[in-house]
Amino acid sequence: MANQRELGHKTSVFFLTFFSYAFFHANRKAFSNVKTSTGEVWTPSLHNSSIPAPKPDYLWNSHHFFANSDEVVKFQGILDTSFMVAYATGLFLNGYIGDRVNMRLLLSFGMASTSILVFVFGCVCEWVTFYNKYFYCIIWILNGLMQSTGWPVVVACMGNWFGKSSRGLLLGIWGSCASVGNIMGALLVSSVLSYGYQYAFLITSSVLLCGSFFVFFGLIPAPEDVGLKGPDDEITYHSQEQGSEQREPLLGEEEDIRLPRGNNNLSQDEDDEVMQGIFYRGDNRLKNPSASDVSSASQEVMYDLMDVRPTSLSFWKACLLPGVIPYALSYAFLKLVNYSFFFWLPYYLHNAFGWPEKVADQLSTVYDISGIVGSIFIGLASDWLGKRTVVIMPMLILSIPALWFYQFSPNDKMINSVLMAVVGFFTGGVSSLISSAVSADLGCQKELSGDDKALATVTGVIDGTGSFGAAVGQIAVPYLQTSLGWHSVFYLFMICIFLTAVCVFPVFVKELRSLRCFCFRSCFIICGAQVQTHSHIQKYEEDE
């Protein structure tokens, strides 16, 4: 019965966190997929030289507040940068806050707030024809702050429920939520773009608002909230001797407490019998409740209050955990590349090849689909090896030639899609693993003391640092593109991938050495066992 409950809760947590962050990304994707449409609305309409211009001109072009398309592109880059700076700052704050408050409330609040801000930005401003640079920037900065509630919380919830042994594959699959959200956003936007770009924001914000209600009423952040034991005892459960404040359950109002299974010296039968009783702290008396004392529901589900909630690690101590700084710096360079594709790929396909915006939106999903495949592959491989960086490093190296070939893609949709898929497989796969499985590993590592936890904090540090790097990219891409062309943008990407590999190289060397030592010890043990078996056989034959 307990296993079925645990499986049900794990399934619920998996899908709620998966789709909540996918909906976040669908909202981000809306703006990147309508950049061409917003540019056309925000600039003066072109007049046909053979037809007299309609008068008065200021009425026909009252929408615009930019003189030409280059100014629009730069302003869109400023919006992306302001979003990413606010998002990065919020990740540090919300990662720290997430370890200290109810993560269910924090996540649902962030989702609802984001949906309202996106609706105001894309729909209300267009419907009332209100165009103001400063207002747009303020709304988009607030949007970044609210969206930053998502990633630290969902990764922390997954880390609380799922153990490290299968975390690479599991979080490799789960980490594709960002790519799934990108695909959802692109398809939703392309389905309503013909009615006006404002409807793209309307549909994505509505989906996110509905998702916030599911999270508010359904998400359970940690196993101890419903009296279950976590996958890693040192992370989610602690013995009574560690002494800390008593924790209240998320559900129910029972004041009775139970002795955790396995923390006593009773036999299995006695243990099962005791688990149906109620222990009181004061005199250690055991009382078996009668049917009149408790309802059938409370007999079926009892919440464990004997265990204590781990205290939260300070921000600076979390930053100094082994591996956090190298991976945080590496993710700053890698996220610059990944988010540049996220924000600018549809515009690049439209601008460089002249493909219609709707076609460019749909074609850009190839990058996200291949990123999902890469995320699952690298997660499975890292689980099999028991090492993350040993798999990450080769994929980073292969990303550089993939980017080199993609910049010379011809004006052919099939060839472009194949080259884009290769880039997405290597770049998107690594990005997903670092932001999910690696962050969860670093937040649950053995260097943490028994009463500390840092899942959300470490996730916020790594993704926050990465977002600052991505913010630099969003201001650099439009200026490089308008000044030097798209080739200069791809050279920037290749340099960033190289710097990513440089940052994680010390960790790669350390893991490679430990892997070699493990293989050597395994071979030594196997050979020793074979020699010992052979000697026993010889001795047996001699005795015969």
N, C-alpha and C positions, 0 to 999 in steps of 0.2 A: 504493500500500500504506500509506504514511504517512497519507494522508488518511482511509483507511478506519479505521485505528487511532485517529486523532484523533476521528473522528466517533463511534466506539464508546465511547471514554472520555467524550466530552462527553455522550452519551446516558445513560451510566451515572451520571455525576455529577449530571445534571439530575434524574433520577428518584430517586436515593438521597437527595439533599438535600431534594427536594420532599416525599417521603413521611416522611422522618425528622422534619421540622418539623410536618408534618400530624399525625403521631402524637402529638407533644408537645401540640398544640392539642386533639386529641381527649381527652387526659387532663385538660386544664384544663376543657374543656367539661363533663366528667362532673359536677364539683361544682356548677357553675352550673345544670345541668339537674335536679339532685335536691334543690334547696334546699327545695322544698315538702315533699318526702318526709322529709328529715332534720329539718325543723322539726316534723313530726308525731311523729317518733320521740323527739325531744329534749324534748317538752313533755308534760304529763299528758294522758291521754285524757279526753274530755268524758263525763260521766255523764248518762244520760237521767233526767230528773226523775221519770218514771213508774215507773222500775225502781230498786230499791235498789242502791246502789253496792256493788260487790264488796269483800269484806273478807278480809284486811287490805289497805288501800289502798296501803301502801308497796311491797307485793309486785307488785301489778298495774301500778304506775307506776314500777317500778324503773329503767326506761330513762332517765327524764327527768332533766335537770339544769338546766332553765329553767322559770320559773313561767308564762310566757305567750309567745305568738308574737312579740310586739314585741322581747323580749329575744333571741329566736333570731335575728331579722333583724339586730339590731345586732351580735351575735356573728359571724354570717356575714359582715357587713361588715368586722369586725376581721380575720377569717381572710383575706379577699380583700386587705385592706390589707397585712397582714403578708407575704402571698405576694408582692405587687407590690413592696414595699420590698426584700425579699430578692432578688427577681428583678432589680430595677434595680441594686442593689449588685453582684450577680453579673455583670450585663452589662458593667459597667465593668471588673471584674476579668478576666472570661473573654475580653473583647475584647482586652485587653492581653496575656493569656496566649496567646490563639489565634494571635497573630503570632509566637510564640516557641517553640511546641511542635508536635508532630504533631497536626494538627487531627482526623485520623481517630480517634486514641485518645481525644482530649478529648470528641468528640461521642458516640462509642459508650459511654464511661463515664457521661456525663450521662444518656443515654437509659436505660441499665440501672439507674442509681441512682434515677432518677425513678420508674420502674416499681415498684421495691421500696417506695419511700416512699408512693406512691399506694395500693398494695396494703395496706400496714399501716394507713394512715389510714382507708380506706373498708371494708376487709374484716375484717382481724384485730380491730380495735377493736369492730366490731359483733358478730362471731362470739363473742368472749369477753366481750361486754357491758361493755367498759371505756370509760367516758366521763369525760374530764378535759380541762378547758379548756386548761390549760398544755401538756399533752401534744399536743393537737391543734395548738396554735399552733407548738410546736417542730417537729413533723413538717412542717407547711405552710411554715414558714420554710426548712427544709432542702430541701423540694420546689422552692421558688422559686430557691434557689441552684443546684440541679442543672439545672433547666430553662433557666437562663440560659446554659448551655453551647451551646445550640442555635443561636440566631439569628446571633450574630457569626460562627460557624464556617461555617454554610451559605451566608451571603452572601459571605464571603471566598472560599470554594471556587468559587462561581459567578462572582465577579469575576475570579478567576484564569484561568478557562477561557473566558470569553466577553467579547468586545470591547465597546467603548462604543457603536459605531455602531448596534447592534441591541439594546442593553441595555435600553432603555425597554420595547419590546414584549416581549422575551424575559423580563425580570424582572417585567413586568406580568403575564404568564401564570404564570411561576414563583411570583411573590409571592402568588398566590391559594392557595398551600399552606396558609396559616393559615385561610382561609375553608373550604377543602376539609376541613381537620381539624375545624373547628367542625361542619360538616355530618356528617362521619363520626361525631363524638362524639355529636351529637344523635340520630342514627339508631340508633347502638349502644345508647345509654342507653334510648331509648324502646322498643327491642325486648326489653329484659330488666327494665324497671322494675317490671313486675307481680310479679316474683319477689322483689323487695326491692332497695333502693337500693344495697346492698353489691355486687350483681352488676354494676352499672354500672361501678364502680371495677375489678372483677375483669377484665372483658372489655377495657377500654381499657388497663389496665396490662399485660395479657398481649400485646396487639398491639404496644405500645411495646417490650417486652422482646425480642420476636422481631425487630423492626426493628433493634435495636442490634447483633444478630449480622450482619445483612446489611451494615450500615455498617462494622463492624469488619473484615470480610473483603473488602469490595468498594470502599470509597471511596478515590479518589485525589485528594488535596487540590489539587495543582497540576500543570500540564503537565510541568514539569522533573523531576518525580518519575519519569516514564517516558520521559525523553529527548525530549520534544516541545517545540516552541517555542510560547510563549503568544501570545494575540491581540494584546497590546500589548507591544512589545519593552521599553519603559521600565518595565513593571510586572513581567513574569514572567521576562524574559531580559535579561541584561546582558553586555556584551563583556568579554573577558578583561582589557582595560586598566583596568577599574574596580577591580581588585585587591581581592579579599576571600577569605574562607576557602573551601576546596573543599567541595562538597556531595556527600553520598553519595546514591545512588538509593534509592528505596523498594523496588524489586524487583531481584533479582540481586545477585551478589557480584563482578562483573567489576571489575578494577582498571584495565582499559584505558580510554582516553579518546579521544574523537573530536573532530575539528575541526568546529565548527558550520558548516552550509551557509551560504554567503553571506558568511563572514568571511575569504575568501581571494581571491587574484587569479587563480585558475585558471579555465579555460573550463568550460562546462557539462559537457562530456563528461569532462574531467579531474576536475571536482568530483565527479561521480557515481562515478568510479573511486576517488578518494581517500576518499569517504564509506564505502567498503567496507573500508578499511584501518584501522589503529590507530596513533595518534600517541602518542609518549612525550615527556614534558616535558623530560627531561634533555638529549638531543642532537638532538631534532627528527627522528629517523630514522623513516621510514615502513616498516612491515612488514606484508605481506599475510598473514593467517592461513591456514593450510592447513586442510583438513577434519579432520585429526587433532588440530589445536590447539583448535578450538572446535566446539561442537555446532551442529547446524542451527538450534536455537532461538536461540542467541546470535548466529548470523549474521543471523537475521531481526530480532532486537530488540537494538539497542545503545543504551546509556544515556549521555547526554551529561553529562560531568563537567567540561568545560572552563568552562561557564557557572557563575556564582556566584549564590548565594541572596541576595536583597536583605536588608539589615539592617532591623530593626524600628524604626519611629519612636517616640520617647518619648510618653508619655501626654499631657503638656502641649503638646508641639508638635502633636500630632494635634488637640487641642482648638482650637488657634489657626490651623488651616488655614482659608482663605477659605470662608465659607458654613457651617462646621460649627456654630458657636454659634447663628446665626439658626435653622437647621433643627432643632437640638436643642431650643431653647426652644419653637419652634412645635409640635414633635411632643409635647412635654409636655402642651400643651392639647388637641391633637387625639387623642392616645391616651387621655386621660381620657374623652372622648366615646365613642371606639370600644370601649374595654374596658368601659365602663359598659353598653353594649349587649350586649357579650359575656357579662358576669357576671349582668346583671339583666333582660335582655329576656324570658326564659321566665317568671321570677317576675312581671314586670310584666303580661304577658299573662294569667297566672293570677289575679293579685291585682286588676287593674283591670277585667277583663271576665268573670271567673269561669269561664274555659275550663279544662277538665281539664288536668292537668300534662302528660300525654302529647301532647295536641293542641298545647299551648303550645310544647313542645319541638320538634315537627315544624314548626310555623308559624314559629318563630324562624329556621329555616334560610333563609327568603326573604331576610333581611338579608345573609347570607353569599353566597348565590347572586348577588344583585345587586352585591355588592362585588367578586366575581370579574369580572363584566362591566365594571364601572367601572374596575377595575385594568387590564384589557386595553385598554380604550378610551383611557385616559389615557396608558398606555405607548406605544401606537401613535401617538397625537397628538404626544407629546413627542419621539418619534424623528423624526417627519416635520418638525417645526419645529426640531429640534436644541436645544430649550430645555425645561426641566422646569417652572420656576416660572410661565412664561407660561400653561401649561395648568392648573397647580395652583390659581392664584388665582381664576379664574372658578368652578371647581368648589367652592371653599370658600365663595364668596359665595352660590352657589345652595344650599348646604347649610343655610343659616340659614332661608330660607322653607320648605324641606322639613321641618325639625324643627318649625317653627311649626304647619304643617298636621297633622303626625303626632300632636301632642299632643291634637288635637281629633278624633281618629279615632272614629267611632261603633262600637257593638258589632256589627260585621259583619266576618267573617273576610276576605271578598274585598276590601273597601275598605281594611281594615287592612293586608293584604298588599301592595296597590299602593302605599300611602303608605310602608310600611316599605321596599319595594324602591327607591323614589326616594331615601330617606335613605341606604340602604346603597350605592347607586350612587355618590353624591357623597362621602359620608364615608368609606366603606370603600375606595373606589378611591384616594382621595388618601392615605390612611393606608398602603396597600400600596405605593404608589410611593415615598413618602418613606422607608419603612423598608427598601426593597430597592434600587431603581435609583438614587435620590438618594444613599443611603449609599455605594453602590459607586462612583458618580461622584466623590464627595468624597474617598474613600479612594484614588483612582487619579488625582487631578488633576495637571496639569502643574507645579504649584508644588512638588511633591515632588522632591527631588534624585534623581539616577539610582540611588543605592544605598539608597533608603528605601522602605518599604511601610507602609501603615497601614489596610488594608482592614478587618480584624477590629477594630482599635482604634477607628476612626471609627464603624463600625457599633455597637459597644458603647456609645460615647459618646451617639450619637443615640437609640438604643433604650433605653439606660439612663436618660437624662434623661426620655424619654417615659414610662417605667415609673414613675418617681417621681411624675409628674403623674397617671398612672392610679391610683397608690396613694392619692392624696388623694381622687380621685373615689370610690373604693370605700368610704371612710369617710364621705364627704359624702352619697352617694345614700341610704343607709338612714335617716340622721338627717333629711335634708330630706323624705323620703317620709313618715316617721312623724309629723313635726311640721307640715309645710306642704302635703303632698300631692304628687302626681306632676307637677303643672304647674310647681312650683318646680324640679324636677329638669330639666325641659326648658329652662327659662330659663337654668339653669346651663350646659347644653349649648350653647345659642346664644351665650352670652357667651364660652365657650371657643373656639368656632369663629371668632368675631370676633377674639379675641386671637391665634389661629393665623395669621390673615391679616395681622394687624399685624406679627407677627414676621418673616414672609417678604416683606413689602412692599418693603424696600430691595433685596432680591435680585430681586424682580419688576421693579422699575424699571430696574435695571441690565441685566437680560436683555432687557427690552422695547426699551431704547435700542440695544443691540447688534443686536437683530433688525431694527430699523428701519434701522440703518446698513448691515447686510448686504443688505437689500432694495434700498436706495438704490444701493449699489455694484453689485449685480447688474443693476439697470435701466440704470445708467450704462454698464456693460460691454456689455450687449446693444445699447443705442442706438449706442454707439461702433462696435461691429462692423457694425451695419447701415449706418452712415454710411460706414465704410471700404469696405464691399462696394459701396455705391452709387457711390463715387468710382472704384473699380476698373472698374466697368461703364461709367461715362462715359468713362474714359480708353481703354478697349478700343474703344468705339464711335467715339471720335475717331480712333484709329489706323486703324480700318477705313476 
